[in-house]
Amino acid sequence: MASEVIYQISYKDIQDRDVLYNHIYSNIEMNYYISDDFSKEFYIYLASCGFICTSTILDDKFYLLPEIQFEYAILDFKDLVVSKSINKLIKKEEYKLLINSNLELTLEKLELYHSNNWLTNKYKDLIIELYNENLNNGFEILSVELYDKYSDELVAGEIGYRIGSTYTSLTGFSSKEKKYKNWGKLQLVLLSKYLQKNNYSFWNLGQPYMQYKFDLGAKVYSRIDFLKRWLKDI
């Protein structure tokens, strides 16, 4: 975390434009906050304001960990890079990409592949609750699932959400089996094509510190530049 001090925020705090714009957005020293509010309304409002949430345990208590990042990795679909190895996998057509086919299995795989999985406890319950409810307000949880077409094994996938015309990734996984080499990258490319086909405006990949995001074609946006796009397109 960028600061040793971490402040608790509430739904009321971020609904106050003065607090949000002049004390959160403009605070270049602070990116992480905590909250014990796991309500659907608060989570969706956080997302609409540009926060991306993980979770943490402090003093044996489980908290939501909203982050208003210093920088964001954004993919515009015209910038998508597809390598030769991924093109070969696409042409083999040994896969099937499904959206919202089996959230429960995707969550199970995340726990299996991540020893420090943060999508757990009350946060996991919240994601399931959001997924199961038709909120009809421009927000939707997406379970992205890439299966082996012949064995029906779930090889790679991720959890994220649609808000307005944007998609934001939360967390994902891919099989470490040798026969599924590069299927994690395949899932990303196929998801990008799916999002473009379904008229999403851009893909928010979150933290810009992982090379695979740039290999995919993402560009780095400062917090200010991100918010200019984000608040317009949601």
C-alpha positions as CSV (number, residue, x, y, z in Angstrom):
1,M,0.0,0.0,0.0
2,A,1.2,3.5,-0.7
3,S,0.5,4.8,2.8
4,E,0.9,3.3,6.2
5,V,-2.4,5.0,7.2
6,I,-5.6,3.6,5.9
7,Y,-9.0,5.3,6.5
8,Q,-12.4,3.8,6.7
9,I,-15.0,5.2,4.3
10,S,-18.7,4.9,4.2
11,Y,-21.5,5.1,1.6
12,K,-22.3,8.5,2.9
13,D,-18.7,9.7,2.4
14,I,-18.5,8.9,-1.3
15,Q,-22.0,10.3,-1.9
16,D,-20.6,13.6,-0.8
17,R,-19.1,15.2,-3.9
18,D,-16.8,17.4,-1.8
19,V,-15.3,14.4,0.0
20,L,-15.1,12.3,-3.2
21,Y,-13.5,14.9,-5.5
22,N,-11.5,17.1,-3.1
23,H,-10.4,14.5,-0.5
24,I,-10.3,11.2,-2.3
25,Y,-9.8,11.7,-6.0
26,S,-7.3,14.6,-5.4
27,N,-5.4,12.9,-2.7
28,I,-2.2,11.7,-4.5
29,E,-0.8,10.1,-1.4
30,M,-3.7,7.7,-0.7
31,N,-5.2,4.9,-2.8
32,Y,-6.6,2.3,-0.4
33,Y,-9.5,2.6,2.1
34,I,-11.4,0.1,4.2
35,S,-15.1,-0.5,4.9
36,D,-17.1,-3.1,6.8
37,D,-20.1,-2.3,4.6
38,F,-20.8,-5.2,2.2
39,S,-24.1,-4.0,0.9
40,K,-24.9,-4.3,-2.8
41,E,-25.7,-0.6,-3.0
42,F,-22.4,0.6,-1.6
43,Y,-20.4,-1.8,-3.7
44,I,-22.1,-0.7,-6.9
45,Y,-21.6,2.9,-6.0
46,L,-17.9,2.3,-5.3
47,A,-17.6,0.7,-8.7
48,S,-19.4,3.6,-10.4
49,C,-16.9,6.0,-8.8
50,G,-13.9,4.1,-10.2
51,F,-12.9,2.1,-7.1
52,I,-11.8,-1.5,-7.6
53,C,-12.3,-3.6,-4.4
54,T,-10.4,-6.4,-3.0
55,S,-10.5,-7.4,0.7
56,T,-8.2,-7.6,3.7
57,I,-8.1,-8.8,7.4
58,L,-7.2,-6.2,10.0
59,D,-7.1,-7.1,13.7
60,D,-8.9,-10.4,12.9
61,K,-11.8,-8.5,11.2
62,F,-12.6,-8.9,7.5
63,Y,-12.9,-5.7,5.5
64,L,-13.7,-4.6,2.0
65,L,-10.6,-2.8,0.5
66,P,-11.7,-0.3,-2.0
67,E,-8.9,1.2,-4.1
68,I,-9.0,4.4,-6.1
69,Q,-5.8,3.6,-8.0
70,F,-3.0,5.9,-8.9
71,E,-2.9,4.4,-12.4
72,Y,-5.1,2.1,-14.4
73,A,-4.4,-0.3,-17.3
74,I,-7.0,0.3,-20.0
75,L,-7.5,-1.7,-23.2
76,D,-9.2,-0.1,-26.2
77,F,-10.2,-2.9,-28.5
78,K,-8.5,-1.4,-31.6
79,D,-5.2,-1.8,-29.7
80,L,-5.7,-5.6,-29.1
81,V,-2.5,-7.5,-29.8
82,V,-2.9,-11.2,-30.8
83,S,0.3,-13.2,-30.9
84,K,1.1,-16.0,-33.4
85,S,0.8,-18.6,-30.6
86,I,-2.7,-17.4,-29.6
87,N,-3.8,-17.2,-33.3
88,K,-2.8,-20.9,-33.6
89,L,-4.9,-21.8,-30.6
90,I,-7.8,-19.8,-31.9
91,K,-7.6,-21.7,-35.3
92,K,-7.6,-25.1,-33.5
93,E,-11.0,-24.3,-32.0
94,E,-10.5,-26.8,-29.2
95,Y,-12.2,-24.4,-26.7
96,K,-15.5,-22.8,-25.9
97,L,-15.9,-19.4,-24.2
98,L,-19.0,-19.0,-22.1
99,I,-20.3,-16.1,-20.1
100,N,-22.2,-16.6,-16.8
101,S,-22.5,-20.4,-17.3
102,N,-21.1,-21.5,-13.9
103,L,-20.1,-18.8,-11.4
104,E,-19.8,-21.3,-8.6
105,L,-17.3,-23.4,-10.5
106,T,-15.3,-20.2,-11.4
107,L,-15.2,-19.2,-7.7
108,E,-14.0,-22.7,-6.8
109,K,-11.2,-22.6,-9.4
110,L,-10.1,-19.2,-8.1
111,E,-9.8,-20.6,-4.6
112,L,-7.9,-23.7,-6.0
113,Y,-5.4,-21.6,-8.0
114,H,-4.8,-18.7,-5.6
115,S,-3.4,-19.5,-2.1
116,N,-4.0,-15.8,-1.1
117,N,-7.4,-15.6,-2.7
118,W,-9.1,-12.4,-1.5
119,L,-12.5,-13.1,-3.2
120,T,-13.7,-15.0,-0.2
121,N,-15.8,-14.6,3.0
122,K,-18.4,-11.8,2.9
123,Y,-16.9,-10.6,-0.4
124,K,-17.6,-13.9,-2.1
125,D,-21.2,-13.9,-0.7
126,L,-21.7,-10.4,-2.0
127,I,-20.5,-11.3,-5.5
128,I,-22.9,-14.3,-5.5
129,E,-25.8,-12.1,-4.3
130,L,-25.1,-9.5,-7.0
131,Y,-24.8,-12.2,-9.7
132,N,-28.2,-13.8,-8.7
133,E,-30.2,-10.6,-8.7
134,N,-31.4,-8.8,-11.8
135,L,-30.7,-5.3,-10.6
136,N,-31.5,-3.6,-13.9
137,N,-29.3,-0.6,-13.2
138,G,-26.4,-1.0,-15.6
139,F,-24.4,-3.2,-13.3
140,E,-23.8,-6.9,-13.9
141,I,-21.3,-9.5,-12.5
142,L,-19.7,-11.5,-15.2
143,S,-18.2,-15.0,-14.9
144,V,-15.9,-15.5,-17.9
145,E,-15.2,-19.2,-18.5
146,L,-12.9,-20.9,-21.0
147,Y,-13.6,-24.6,-21.4
148,D,-11.8,-27.5,-23.1
149,K,-14.4,-28.3,-25.8
150,Y,-13.7,-32.0,-25.6
151,S,-13.4,-32.6,-21.9
152,D,-15.6,-29.8,-20.6
153,E,-12.8,-28.9,-18.1
154,L,-12.8,-25.2,-17.0
155,V,-9.3,-24.2,-18.0
156,A,-9.2,-20.5,-17.5
157,G,-11.6,-17.7,-16.4
158,E,-12.2,-14.6,-14.4
159,I,-14.7,-12.6,-12.4
160,G,-15.5,-9.0,-13.3
161,Y,-18.4,-6.6,-13.8
162,R,-20.1,-4.6,-16.4
163,I,-21.0,-1.1,-15.5
164,G,-22.5,1.2,-18.1
165,S,-20.6,0.4,-21.3
166,T,-17.4,-0.7,-19.5
167,Y,-16.0,-3.9,-18.2
168,T,-13.7,-4.3,-15.2
169,S,-11.7,-7.4,-14.3
170,L,-11.4,-8.4,-10.7
171,T,-9.5,-11.6,-10.6
172,G,-8.8,-14.6,-12.7
173,F,-7.0,-18.0,-13.1
174,S,-5.6,-20.3,-15.7
175,S,-4.6,-24.0,-15.6
176,K,-0.9,-24.8,-15.0
177,E,-1.1,-28.0,-17.0
178,K,1.4,-28.2,-19.8
179,K,-1.3,-29.1,-22.4
180,Y,-3.1,-25.8,-21.6
181,K,-0.1,-23.6,-22.1
182,N,-1.2,-20.0,-23.1
183,W,-4.9,-20.7,-22.5
184,G,-4.9,-17.9,-19.9
185,K,-3.8,-15.5,-22.7
186,L,-6.3,-17.1,-25.0
187,Q,-9.1,-16.4,-22.6
188,L,-8.1,-12.7,-22.5
189,V,-8.0,-12.4,-26.2
190,L,-11.4,-14.1,-26.7
191,L,-12.9,-12.0,-23.9
192,S,-11.6,-8.8,-25.6
193,K,-13.3,-9.9,-28.9
194,Y,-16.5,-10.7,-27.0
195,L,-16.5,-7.3,-25.3
196,Q,-15.9,-5.5,-28.6
197,K,-18.6,-7.5,-30.4
198,N,-21.1,-6.6,-27.6
199,N,-20.3,-2.8,-27.9
200,Y,-18.4,-2.3,-24.7
201,S,-16.4,1.0,-24.8
202,F,-13.3,-0.2,-23.1
203,W,-11.8,-2.8,-20.7
204,N,-10.5,-1.7,-17.3
205,L,-7.8,-4.1,-16.4
206,G,-7.0,-2.5,-13.1
207,Q,-3.4,-2.3,-11.8
208,P,-0.9,-1.6,-14.5
209,Y,1.9,-3.6,-13.0
210,M,1.6,-6.9,-14.8
211,Q,3.3,-7.4,-18.2
212,Y,0.5,-9.6,-19.7
213,K,-1.8,-6.5,-19.7
214,F,0.6,-4.6,-21.9
215,D,1.2,-7.6,-24.1
216,L,-2.5,-7.6,-24.7
217,G,-2.3,-3.9,-25.8
218,A,-3.4,-2.0,-22.7
219,K,-2.2,1.5,-22.1
220,V,-1.5,3.2,-18.7
221,Y,-3.8,6.0,-17.6
222,S,-3.2,8.2,-14.6
223,R,-6.0,8.4,-12.1
224,I,-7.1,11.8,-13.4
225,D,-7.1,10.7,-17.1
226,F,-8.8,7.4,-16.1
227,L,-11.6,9.3,-14.3
228,K,-12.2,11.6,-17.2
229,R,-13.0,8.5,-19.4
230,W,-14.6,6.5,-16.7
231,L,-17.1,9.0,-15.5
232,K,-18.1,9.7,-19.0
233,D,-18.7,6.1,-20.2
234,I,-20.4,4.6,-17.2
